[in-house]
């Protein structure tokens, strides 16, 4: 069925649109799933890198600055200032690091770069992450906490990745405590999340749009004869072409009907001539048979004059008969020719009506 279609229907209601949009939708869904998974994988890698950095700081800066005696009690006074210098110069210079804490083997907090914390009074022995570090395993967790932007500054609430690392000293192989290094999670995830988040939204929106187009393309396909609004020159050209083709078809049909009417008239005239020729042939044939019968019935030799008269009549009859036969053959040929022309020109239904 030919119906006017707008731009949306041109791309959703033809016979192949459902296959095209279906394929595009499947591809975009796969891309979206890949982007989400890849983004999560990149974030895990960034967290692992942050954990490794915390381990490196513990096993280098703190390993050199601490000993077993120092971590056996809260670090205060001059020992606190000396250790703070080492921590600030070796660890806090990293803009990603928000805070450093040190716990004794019983979970008591003995050092912190955040001066607001009560060193020696806080015990985190029940914290599973601290317990894991005291058992010799590195653990980490994302949490919101109040930390100072740097040593001595006011605290702010922010999200951090807290890495808990086993502490070893240069004079003791066994674990003598646990170190907590908090890093700004925004710095860790920001470089990963920003590009992947953009790709996630773009791919998800594109997949949703293609899914809508796929749903629209599941309607019954139609054939377009134009956009229906005439808003562009291409649509106007399509309408003009359709009108021209309709006009040509109408003219061709009119010519065919005129030729059919003329052929029908000629056919009727040919049939009339054929009938007249057949009548003349029958009359002359009767005269010839009558003349032959009279000659056969004569018992005595006729007089010379009567014989000559009969022979003359016989010759005239034969001549007329030959002329009638020629006319009959000509009329028959004309009738057959006209009949062939009409049969190839006329619609079969029109020809049946004429014959009737």
TIPA-754871 format. One record per residue (C-alpha): residue number from 1; x, y, z. Coordinates in Angstrom, 2 decimals, m for minus. Each point is the difference from the previous one (the first is absolute). Layout:
<pts>
@n->NUM | c1->X | c2->Y | c3->Z $
...
</pts>
This chain:
<pts>
@n->1 | c1->0.00 | c2->0.00 | c3->0.00 $
@n->2 | c1->1.35 | c2->3.42 | c3->m0.94 $
@n->3 | c1->m0.37 | c2->2.62 | c3->2.75 $
@n->4 | c1->1.68 | c2->3.35 | c3->0.74 $
@n->5 | c1->2.81 | c2->m0.35 | c3->2.56 $
@n->6 | c1->1.88 | c2->2.51 | c3->2.12 $
@n->7 | c1->3.73 | c2->m0.11 | c3->0.67 $
@n->8 | c1->m0.31 | c2->m2.31 | c3->3.03 $
@n->9 | c1->m2.14 | c2->m2.51 | c3->m1.88 $
@n->10 | c1->2.45 | c2->m0.02 | c3->m2.91 $
@n->11 | c1->2.63 | c2->m1.46 | c3->2.34 $
@n->12 | c1->m2.27 | c2->m2.30 | c3->2.02 $
@n->13 | c1->m2.75 | c2->m1.35 | c3->m2.28 $
@n->14 | c1->1.79 | c2->m1.42 | c3->m3.02 $
@n->15 | c1->0.68 | c2->m3.70 | c3->m0.41 $
@n->16 | c1->3.62 | c2->0.01 | c3->1.22 $
@n->17 | c1->m0.05 | c2->2.59 | c3->2.82 $
@n->18 | c1->m0.77 | c2->m2.56 | c3->2.71 $
@n->19 | c1->3.09 | c2->m2.01 | c3->m0.95 $
@n->20 | c1->2.22 | c2->3.09 | c3->m0.14 $
@n->21 | c1->m1.16 | c2->1.43 | c3->3.33 $
@n->22 | c1->0.07 | c2->m3.44 | c3->1.59 $
@n->23 | c1->3.63 | c2->m0.48 | c3->m0.99 $
@n->24 | c1->0.99 | c2->3.50 | c3->1.12 $
@n->25 | c1->m1.79 | c2->m0.48 | c3->3.33 $
@n->26 | c1->1.79 | c2->m3.29 | c3->0.67 $
@n->27 | c1->3.37 | c2->1.59 | c3->m0.80 $
@n->28 | c1->m0.67 | c2->2.98 | c3->2.28 $
@n->29 | c1->m1.14 | c2->m2.25 | c3->2.85 $
@n->30 | c1->3.24 | c2->m1.96 | c3->m0.32 $
@n->31 | c1->2.01 | c2->3.24 | c3->m0.10 $
@n->32 | c1->m1.84 | c2->1.33 | c3->3.06 $
@n->33 | c1->0.67 | c2->m3.20 | c3->1.95 $
@n->34 | c1->3.67 | c2->0.13 | c3->m1.02 $
@n->35 | c1->0.31 | c2->3.65 | c3->1.04 $
@n->36 | c1->m1.53 | c2->m0.64 | c3->3.42 $
@n->37 | c1->2.18 | c2->m3.04 | c3->0.58 $
@n->38 | c1->3.13 | c2->1.72 | c3->m1.27 $
@n->39 | c1->m0.65 | c2->3.02 | c3->2.19 $
@n->40 | c1->m0.37 | c2->m2.23 | c3->3.06 $
@n->41 | c1->3.20 | c2->m1.82 | c3->m0.92 $
@n->42 | c1->1.91 | c2->3.28 | c3->m0.37 $
@n->43 | c1->m1.27 | c2->1.12 | c3->3.41 $
@n->44 | c1->1.17 | c2->m3.23 | c3->1.61 $
@n->45 | c1->3.41 | c2->0.46 | c3->m1.56 $
@n->46 | c1->0.18 | c2->3.57 | c3->1.35 $
@n->47 | c1->m0.91 | c2->m1.24 | c3->3.49 $
@n->48 | c1->2.65 | c2->m2.71 | c3->m0.23 $
@n->49 | c1->2.58 | c2->2.62 | c3->m1.00 $
@n->50 | c1->m0.98 | c2->2.12 | c3->3.01 $
@n->51 | c1->0.35 | c2->m3.02 | c3->2.28 $
@n->52 | c1->3.43 | c2->m0.75 | c3->m1.44 $
@n->53 | c1->1.06 | c2->3.60 | c3->0.59 $
@n->54 | c1->m1.08 | c2->m0.26 | c3->3.65 $
@n->55 | c1->2.04 | c2->m3.18 | c3->0.38 $
@n->56 | c1->3.05 | c2->1.69 | c3->m1.54 $
@n->57 | c1->m0.26 | c2->2.99 | c3->2.39 $
@n->58 | c1->m0.27 | c2->m2.37 | c3->3.00 $
@n->59 | c1->2.91 | c2->m2.18 | c3->m1.04 $
@n->60 | c1->2.32 | c2->2.92 | c3->m0.78 $
@n->61 | c1->m0.71 | c2->3.22 | c3->1.94 $
@n->62 | c1->m1.51 | c2->m1.55 | c3->3.14 $
@n->63 | c1->2.28 | c2->m3.02 | c3->m0.05 $
@n->64 | c1->3.05 | c2->2.30 | c3->0.26 $
@n->65 | c1->m1.55 | c2->2.43 | c3->2.50 $
@n->66 | c1->m1.34 | c2->m2.50 | c3->2.58 $
@n->67 | c1->1.32 | c2->m2.69 | c3->2.30 $
@n->68 | c1->m1.59 | c2->m2.52 | c3->2.35 $
@n->69 | c1->0.49 | c2->2.16 | c3->3.09 $
@n->70 | c1->m1.58 | c2->3.05 | c3->m1.62 $
@n->71 | c1->m3.20 | c2->m1.80 | c3->m1.05 $
@n->72 | c1->m0.51 | c2->m1.64 | c3->3.40 $
@n->73 | c1->m1.70 | c2->3.12 | c3->1.44 $
@n->74 | c1->m1.70 | c2->3.19 | c3->m1.21 $
@n->75 | c1->2.42 | c2->2.19 | c3->m1.93 $
@n->76 | c1->0.01 | c2->3.40 | c3->1.66 $
@n->77 | c1->2.19 | c2->3.04 | c3->0.51 $
@n->78 | c1->3.28 | c2->0.16 | c3->m1.89 $
@n->79 | c1->m0.46 | c2->m3.50 | c3->m1.42 $
@n->80 | c1->m3.35 | c2->1.12 | c3->m1.49 $
@n->81 | c1->1.60 | c2->3.13 | c3->m1.56 $
@n->82 | c1->2.90 | c2->m1.97 | c3->m1.46 $
@n->83 | c1->m2.28 | c2->m2.67 | c3->m1.45 $
@n->84 | c1->m2.40 | c2->2.65 | c3->m1.33 $
@n->85 | c1->2.86 | c2->1.63 | c3->m1.90 $
@n->86 | c1->0.88 | c2->m3.33 | c3->m1.62 $
@n->87 | c1->m3.64 | c2->m0.76 | c3->m0.83 $
@n->88 | c1->m0.75 | c2->3.45 | c3->m1.42 $
@n->89 | c1->3.20 | c2->0.05 | c3->m2.04 $
@n->90 | c1->m0.28 | c2->m3.58 | c3->m1.25 $
@n->91 | c1->m3.73 | c2->m0.70 | c3->m0.22 $
@n->92 | c1->m2.19 | c2->3.09 | c3->0.42 $
@n->93 | c1->1.73 | c2->1.75 | c3->m2.90 $
@n->94 | c1->m2.18 | c2->m2.27 | c3->m2.12 $
@n->95 | c1->m3.16 | c2->2.02 | c3->m0.68 $
@n->96 | c1->m2.07 | c2->m3.21 | c3->m0.04 $
@n->97 | c1->0.82 | c2->m0.81 | c3->3.65 $
@n->98 | c1->m2.42 | c2->1.48 | c3->2.54 $
@n->99 | c1->1.14 | c2->m1.56 | c3->3.29 $
@n->100 | c1->2.43 | c2->m2.51 | c3->1.55 $
@n->101 | c1->m0.74 | c2->m2.01 | c3->3.15 $
@n->102 | c1->2.03 | c2->m2.57 | c3->1.91 $
@n->103 | c1->m1.53 | c2->m2.67 | c3->2.29 $
@n->104 | c1->1.74 | c2->m2.10 | c3->2.64 $
@n->105 | c1->m0.31 | c2->m3.80 | c3->0.01 $
@n->106 | c1->m2.99 | c2->0.25 | c3->2.37 $
@n->107 | c1->m1.82 | c2->2.43 | c3->m2.33 $
@n->108 | c1->0.75 | c2->3.18 | c3->1.96 $
@n->109 | c1->0.54 | c2->3.16 | c3->m2.07 $
@n->110 | c1->3.56 | c2->1.20 | c3->0.68 $
@n->111 | c1->0.54 | c2->2.53 | c3->m2.82 $
@n->112 | c1->m2.07 | c2->2.11 | c3->m2.40 $
@n->113 | c1->0.70 | c2->2.94 | c3->m2.27 $
@n->114 | c1->m3.39 | c2->1.38 | c3->1.04 $
@n->115 | c1->0.73 | c2->1.92 | c3->3.23 $
@n->116 | c1->m3.64 | c2->0.00 | c3->1.02 $
@n->117 | c1->0.06 | c2->m3.75 | c3->0.67 $
@n->118 | c1->0.60 | c2->m1.29 | c3->3.52 $
@n->119 | c1->3.21 | c2->m1.99 | c3->m0.35 $
@n->120 | c1->0.24 | c2->m2.68 | c3->2.68 $
@n->121 | c1->m3.70 | c2->0.16 | c3->0.78 $
@n->122 | c1->m1.56 | c2->m1.52 | c3->m3.17 $
@n->123 | c1->0.05 | c2->m3.78 | c3->m0.39 $
@n->124 | c1->m0.92 | c2->m1.61 | c3->m3.35 $
@n->125 | c1->0.69 | c2->m3.58 | c3->0.99 $
@n->126 | c1->m3.51 | c2->m1.02 | c3->m1.09 $
@n->127 | c1->0.39 | c2->1.46 | c3->m3.49 $
@n->128 | c1->0.25 | c2->m2.97 | c3->m2.43 $
@n->129 | c1->2.34 | c2->1.94 | c3->m2.27 $
@n->130 | c1->2.38 | c2->0.71 | c3->2.87 $
@n->131 | c1->m0.20 | c2->m3.62 | c3->1.05 $
@n->132 | c1->0.83 | c2->m1.10 | c3->m3.56 $
@n->133 | c1->3.08 | c2->2.27 | c3->m0.08 $
@n->134 | c1->1.17 | c2->m1.26 | c3->3.42 $
@n->135 | c1->m0.37 | c2->m3.53 | c3->m1.40 $
@n->136 | c1->2.36 | c2->0.88 | c3->m2.84 $
@n->137 | c1->m2.56 | c2->0.73 | c3->m2.79 $
@n->138 | c1->m0.56 | c2->3.29 | c3->m1.76 $
@n->139 | c1->m3.65 | c2->1.13 | c3->m0.02 $
@n->140 | c1->m1.79 | c2->3.09 | c3->m1.27 $
@n->141 | c1->m3.44 | c2->1.59 | c3->0.15 $
@n->142 | c1->m1.76 | c2->3.06 | c3->m1.42 $
@n->143 | c1->m1.45 | c2->2.18 | c3->2.77 $
@n->144 | c1->m1.15 | c2->3.51 | c3->0.74 $
@n->145 | c1->1.99 | c2->1.57 | c3->2.82 $
@n->146 | c1->1.20 | c2->3.33 | c3->1.40 $
@n->147 | c1->3.64 | c2->0.69 | c3->m0.81 $
@n->148 | c1->2.25 | c2->3.03 | c3->m0.12 $
@n->149 | c1->1.12 | c2->1.26 | c3->m3.38 $
@n->150 | c1->3.48 | c2->m0.11 | c3->1.44 $
@n->151 | c1->1.71 | c2->m0.17 | c3->3.35 $
@n->152 | c1->m1.28 | c2->2.70 | c3->2.31 $
@n->153 | c1->m2.89 | c2->1.08 | c3->m2.22 $
@n->154 | c1->m3.73 | c2->m0.15 | c3->0.76 $
@n->155 | c1->m1.76 | c2->m3.26 | c3->m0.75 $
@n->156 | c1->m2.58 | c2->m0.58 | c3->m2.75 $
@n->157 | c1->m2.28 | c2->m2.93 | c3->m0.79 $
@n->158 | c1->1.01 | c2->m1.78 | c3->m3.17 $
@n->159 | c1->0.05 | c2->m3.45 | c3->m1.57 $
@n->160 | c1->3.29 | c2->m1.86 | c3->0.24 $
@n->161 | c1->1.49 | c2->m3.35 | c3->m0.90 $
@n->162 | c1->1.47 | c2->m1.26 | c3->3.28 $
@n->163 | c1->2.81 | c2->m2.53 | c3->m0.48 $
@n->164 | c1->1.04 | c2->m2.02 | c3->3.06 $
@n->165 | c1->3.55 | c2->m1.36 | c3->m0.35 $
@n->166 | c1->2.00 | c2->m2.26 | c3->2.37 $
@n->167 | c1->2.86 | c2->1.94 | c3->1.68 $
@n->168 | c1->3.53 | c2->m1.38 | c3->0.23 $
@n->169 | c1->3.00 | c2->1.75 | c3->1.47 $
@n->170 | c1->3.67 | c2->m0.28 | c3->m0.76 $
@n->171 | c1->0.66 | c2->m1.78 | c3->3.30 $
@n->172 | c1->m2.96 | c2->m2.38 | c3->m0.04 $
@n->173 | c1->m1.09 | c2->m2.44 | c3->m2.74 $
@n->174 | c1->m3.40 | c2->m0.73 | c3->1.55 $
@n->175 | c1->m2.96 | c2->2.35 | c3->m0.35 $
@n->176 | c1->0.24 | c2->2.69 | c3->2.67 $
@n->177 | c1->m3.08 | c2->2.00 | c3->m0.93 $
@n->178 | c1->m2.29 | c2->1.20 | c3->m2.76 $
@n->179 | c1->0.18 | c2->3.10 | c3->m2.20 $
@n->180 | c1->m3.08 | c2->1.73 | c3->m1.42 $
@n->181 | c1->0.64 | c2->2.25 | c3->m3.01 $
@n->182 | c1->m3.12 | c2->1.87 | c3->m1.17 $
@n->183 | c1->m0.01 | c2->1.25 | c3->m3.61 $
@n->184 | c1->m2.59 | c2->2.31 | c3->m1.57 $
@n->185 | c1->m2.37 | c2->m2.26 | c3->m1.90 $
@n->186 | c1->m1.00 | c2->2.77 | c3->m2.36 $
@n->187 | c1->3.59 | c2->0.22 | c3->m1.23 $
@n->188 | c1->0.20 | c2->m3.76 | c3->m0.45 $
@n->189 | c1->m3.34 | c2->m0.51 | c3->m1.77 $
@n->190 | c1->m0.31 | c2->3.40 | c3->m1.68 $
@n->191 | c1->2.52 | c2->m0.65 | c3->m2.76 $
@n->192 | c1->m1.65 | c2->m3.34 | c3->m0.69 $
@n->193 | c1->m3.67 | c2->0.81 | c3->0.48 $
@n->194 | c1->m0.23 | c2->3.19 | c3->m2.04 $
@n->195 | c1->0.71 | c2->m1.37 | c3->m3.53 $
@n->196 | c1->m1.71 | c2->m3.33 | c3->0.67 $
@n->197 | c1->m3.05 | c2->1.68 | c3->1.53 $
@n->198 | c1->m0.41 | c2->2.08 | c3->m3.17 $
@n->199 | c1->0.27 | c2->m3.08 | c3->m2.16 $
@n->200 | c1->m2.49 | c2->m1.83 | c3->2.21 $
@n->201 | c1->m2.64 | c2->2.69 | c3->m0.35 $
@n->202 | c1->0.55 | c2->0.44 | c3->m3.73 $
@n->203 | c1->m0.18 | c2->m3.72 | c3->m0.73 $
@n->204 | c1->m3.00 | c2->m0.50 | c3->2.30 $
@n->205 | c1->m1.96 | c2->2.89 | c3->m1.56 $
@n->206 | c1->0.86 | c2->m1.18 | c3->m3.51 $
@n->207 | c1->m1.08 | c2->m3.56 | c3->0.81 $
@n->208 | c1->m3.28 | c2->1.26 | c3->1.48 $
@n->209 | c1->m0.71 | c2->2.14 | c3->m3.07 $
@n->210 | c1->0.71 | c2->m2.90 | c3->m2.34 $
@n->211 | c1->m2.24 | c2->m2.24 | c3->2.09 $
@n->212 | c1->m2.86 | c2->2.50 | c3->m0.43 $
@n->213 | c1->0.59 | c2->0.12 | c3->m3.76 $
@n->214 | c1->0.09 | c2->m3.80 | c3->m0.06 $
@n->215 | c1->m3.37 | c2->m0.10 | c3->1.76 $
@n->216 | c1->m1.43 | c2->2.47 | c3->m2.54 $
@n->217 | c1->1.39 | c2->m2.02 | c3->m2.91 $
@n->218 | c1->m1.95 | c2->m3.08 | c3->1.15 $
@n->219 | c1->m3.17 | c2->1.58 | c3->m1.43 $
@n->220 | c1->m1.40 | c2->m1.16 | c3->m3.35 $
@n->221 | c1->2.32 | c2->1.20 | c3->m2.84 $
@n->222 | c1->m1.45 | c2->2.45 | c3->m2.51 $
@n->223 | c1->1.24 | c2->1.44 | c3->m3.31 $
@n->224 | c1->0.58 | c2->3.75 | c3->m0.08 $
@n->225 | c1->m1.26 | c2->2.34 | c3->m2.74 $
@n->226 | c1->1.39 | c2->3.14 | c3->1.66 $
@n->227 | c1->0.51 | c2->1.65 | c3->3.35 $
@n->228 | c1->m3.53 | c2->1.41 | c3->m0.06 $
@n->229 | c1->0.97 | c2->3.48 | c3->1.16 $
@n->230 | c1->1.90 | c2->1.28 | c3->m3.03 $
@n->231 | c1->2.60 | c2->1.59 | c3->2.25 $
@n->232 | c1->2.93 | c2->m0.76 | c3->m2.29 $
@n->233 | c1->0.60 | c2->m0.01 | c3->m3.74 $
@n->234 | c1->0.52 | c2->m3.76 | c3->m0.09 $
@n->235 | c1->m3.56 | c2->m0.60 | c3->1.20 $
@n->236 | c1->m1.42 | c2->2.45 | c3->m2.56 $
@n->237 | c1->1.93 | c2->m1.77 | c3->m2.78 $
@n->238 | c1->m1.46 | c2->m3.33 | c3->1.07 $
@n->239 | c1->m3.56 | c2->1.40 | c3->m0.17 $
@n->240 | c1->0.64 | c2->1.57 | c3->m3.42 $
@n->241 | c1->1.42 | c2->m3.23 | c3->m1.37 $
@n->242 | c1->m3.05 | c2->m1.90 | c3->1.25 $
@n->243 | c1->m2.37 | c2->2.44 | c3->m1.74 $
@n->244 | c1->1.95 | c2->m0.25 | c3->m3.28 $
@n->245 | c1->m0.12 | c2->m3.78 | c3->0.04 $
@n->246 | c1->m3.75 | c2->0.04 | c3->0.68 $
@n->247 | c1->m0.58 | c2->2.41 | c3->m2.90 $
@n->248 | c1->2.02 | c2->m2.19 | c3->m2.39 $
@n->249 | c1->m1.93 | c2->m3.08 | c3->1.04 $
@n->250 | c1->m3.32 | c2->1.80 | c3->m0.58 $
@n->251 | c1->1.05 | c2->1.15 | c3->m3.47 $
@n->252 | c1->1.22 | c2->m3.46 | c3->m0.94 $
@n->253 | c1->m3.29 | c2->m1.52 | c3->1.14 $
@n->254 | c1->m1.99 | c2->2.55 | c3->m2.05 $
@n->255 | c1->2.02 | c2->m0.81 | c3->m3.13 $
@n->256 | c1->m0.54 | c2->m3.70 | c3->0.54 $
@n->257 | c1->m3.77 | c2->0.48 | c3->0.37 $
@n->258 | c1->m0.15 | c2->2.10 | c3->m3.21 $
@n->259 | c1->1.96 | c2->m2.63 | c3->m1.91 $
@n->260 | c1->m2.31 | c2->m2.67 | c3->1.36 $
@n->261 | c1->m3.12 | c2->1.90 | c3->m1.15 $
@n->262 | c1->1.45 | c2->0.53 | c3->m3.51 $
@n->263 | c1->0.97 | c2->m3.65 | c3->m0.27 $
@n->264 | c1->m3.47 | c2->m1.04 | c3->1.10 $
@n->265 | c1->m1.59 | c2->2.13 | c3->m2.75 $
@n->266 | c1->2.29 | c2->m1.46 | c3->m2.67 $
@n->267 | c1->m0.73 | c2->m3.49 | c3->1.24 $
@n->268 | c1->m3.75 | c2->0.59 | c3->m0.35 $
@n->269 | c1->0.41 | c2->1.34 | c3->m3.56 $
@n->270 | c1->2.16 | c2->m2.99 | c3->m0.94 $
@n->271 | c1->m2.62 | c2->m2.38 | c3->1.34 $
@n->272 | c1->m2.72 | c2->1.79 | c3->m2.04 $
@n->273 | c1->2.09 | c2->m0.29 | c3->m3.20 $
@n->274 | c1->0.65 | c2->m3.66 | c3->0.71 $
@n->275 | c1->m3.77 | c2->m0.61 | c3->0.33 $
@n->276 | c1->m0.76 | c2->1.75 | c3->m3.30 $
@n->277 | c1->2.69 | c2->m1.99 | c3->m1.80 $
@n->278 | c1->m1.34 | c2->m3.26 | c3->1.38 $
@n->279 | c1->m3.55 | c2->0.89 | c3->m1.24 $
@n->280 | c1->1.29 | c2->0.81 | c3->m3.52 $
@n->281 | c1->1.96 | c2->m3.23 | c3->m0.04 $
@n->282 | c1->m3.06 | c2->m2.03 | c3->0.93 $
@n->283 | c1->m2.17 | c2->1.68 | c3->m2.73 $
@n->284 | c1->2.59 | c2->m0.54 | c3->m2.72 $
@n->285 | c1->0.55 | c2->m3.57 | c3->1.08 $
@n->286 | c1->m3.75 | c2->m0.63 | c3->m0.28 $
@n->287 | c1->m0.10 | c2->1.50 | c3->m3.52 $
@n->288 | c1->2.94 | c2->m2.14 | c3->m1.09 $
@n->289 | c1->m1.62 | c2->m3.17 | c3->1.29 $
@n->290 | c1->m3.27 | c2->0.95 | c3->m1.72 $
@n->291 | c1->1.76 | c2->0.54 | c3->m3.36 $
@n->292 | c1->1.88 | c2->m3.30 | c3->0.29 $
@n->293 | c1->m3.28 | c2->m1.77 | c3->0.83 $
@n->294 | c1->m1.75 | c2->1.37 | c3->m3.06 $
@n->295 | c1->2.80 | c2->m1.16 | c3->m2.29 $
@n->296 | c1->0.01 | c2->m3.47 | c3->1.53 $
@n->297 | c1->m3.79 | c2->m0.33 | c3->m0.35 $
@n->298 | c1->0.01 | c2->0.76 | c3->m3.80 $
@n->299 | c1->m0.65 | c2->m3.33 | c3->m1.84 $
@n->300 | c1->0.39 | c2->1.25 | c3->m3.59 $
@n->301 | c1->2.92 | c2->1.97 | c3->m1.30 $
@n->302 | c1->m1.07 | c2->3.62 | c3->0.33 $
@n->303 | c1->m0.01 | c2->2.43 | c3->m2.79 $
@n->304 | c1->3.21 | c2->1.82 | c3->m0.63 $
@n->305 | c1->m1.38 | c2->3.29 | c3->1.19 $
@n->306 | c1->m1.40 | c2->m1.49 | c3->3.24 $
@n->307 | c1->3.30 | c2->m1.82 | c3->0.72 $
@n->308 | c1->1.98 | c2->3.15 | c3->m0.54 $
@n->309 | c1->m2.36 | c2->1.92 | c3->2.31 $
@n->310 | c1->0.32 | c2->m2.59 | c3->2.76 $
@n->311 | c1->3.80 | c2->m0.15 | c3->m0.32 $
@n->312 | c1->0.18 | c2->3.79 | c3->0.19 $
@n->313 | c1->m2.15 | c2->m0.02 | c3->3.14 $
@n->314 | c1->2.20 | c2->m2.73 | c3->1.44 $
@n->315 | c1->3.17 | c2->2.04 | c3->m0.59 $
@n->316 | c1->m1.54 | c2->3.12 | c3->1.56 $
@n->317 | c1->m1.06 | c2->m2.01 | c3->3.02 $
@n->318 | c1->3.49 | c2->m1.45 | c3->0.38 $
@n->319 | c1->1.55 | c2->3.47 | c3->m0.31 $
@n->320 | c1->m2.34 | c2->1.46 | c3->2.62 $
@n->321 | c1->0.70 | c2->m3.00 | c3->2.22 $
@n->322 | c1->3.76 | c2->0.56 | c3->m0.28 $
@n->323 | c1->m0.45 | c2->3.71 | c3->0.78 $
@n->324 | c1->m2.16 | c2->m0.83 | c3->3.02 $
@n->325 | c1->2.57 | c2->m2.52 | c3->1.21 $
@n->326 | c1->2.76 | c2->2.60 | c3->m0.22 $
@n->327 | c1->m2.12 | c2->2.55 | c3->1.90 $
@n->328 | c1->m0.77 | c2->m2.62 | c3->2.65 $
@n->329 | c1->3.71 | c2->m0.80 | c3->0.48 $
@n->330 | c1->0.88 | c2->3.70 | c3->0.25 $
@n->331 | c1->m2.74 | c2->0.65 | c3->2.53 $
@n->332 | c1->1.11 | c2->m3.02 | c3->2.03 $
@n->333 | c1->3.61 | c2->1.22 | c3->0.05 $
@n->334 | c1->m1.05 | c2->3.49 | c3->1.07 $
@n->335 | c1->m2.20 | c2->m1.46 | c3->2.76 $
@n->336 | c1->2.79 | c2->m2.17 | c3->1.35 $
@n->337 | c1->2.48 | c2->2.91 | c3->m0.04 $
@n->338 | c1->m2.38 | c2->2.33 | c3->1.83 $
@n->339 | c1->m0.90 | c2->m2.69 | c3->2.49 $
@n->340 | c1->3.72 | c2->m0.53 | c3->0.82 $
@n->341 | c1->0.58 | c2->3.75 | c3->0.49 $
@n->342 | c1->m2.98 | c2->0.34 | c3->2.31 $
@n->343 | c1->0.89 | c2->m3.05 | c3->2.02 $
@n->344 | c1->3.49 | c2->1.39 | c3->0.72 $
@n->345 | c1->m1.23 | c2->3.53 | c3->0.75 $
@n->346 | c1->m3.22 | c2->m0.47 | c3->1.91 $
@n->347 | c1->m0.41 | c2->m1.24 | c3->3.51 $
@n->348 | c1->m1.52 | c2->m3.55 | c3->m0.11 $
@n->349 | c1->m3.09 | c2->1.23 | c3->1.83 $
@n->350 | c1->m0.62 | c2->2.75 | c3->m2.60 $
@n->351 | c1->0.48 | c2->m2.48 | c3->m2.87 $
@n->352 | c1->m2.58 | c2->m2.38 | c3->1.48 $
@n->353 | c1->m2.51 | c2->2.84 | c3->0.25 $
@n->354 | c1->0.56 | c2->0.94 | c3->m3.68 $
@n->355 | c1->m0.47 | c2->m3.56 | c3->m1.22 $
@n->356 | c1->m3.21 | c2->m0.26 | c3->2.00 $
</pts>
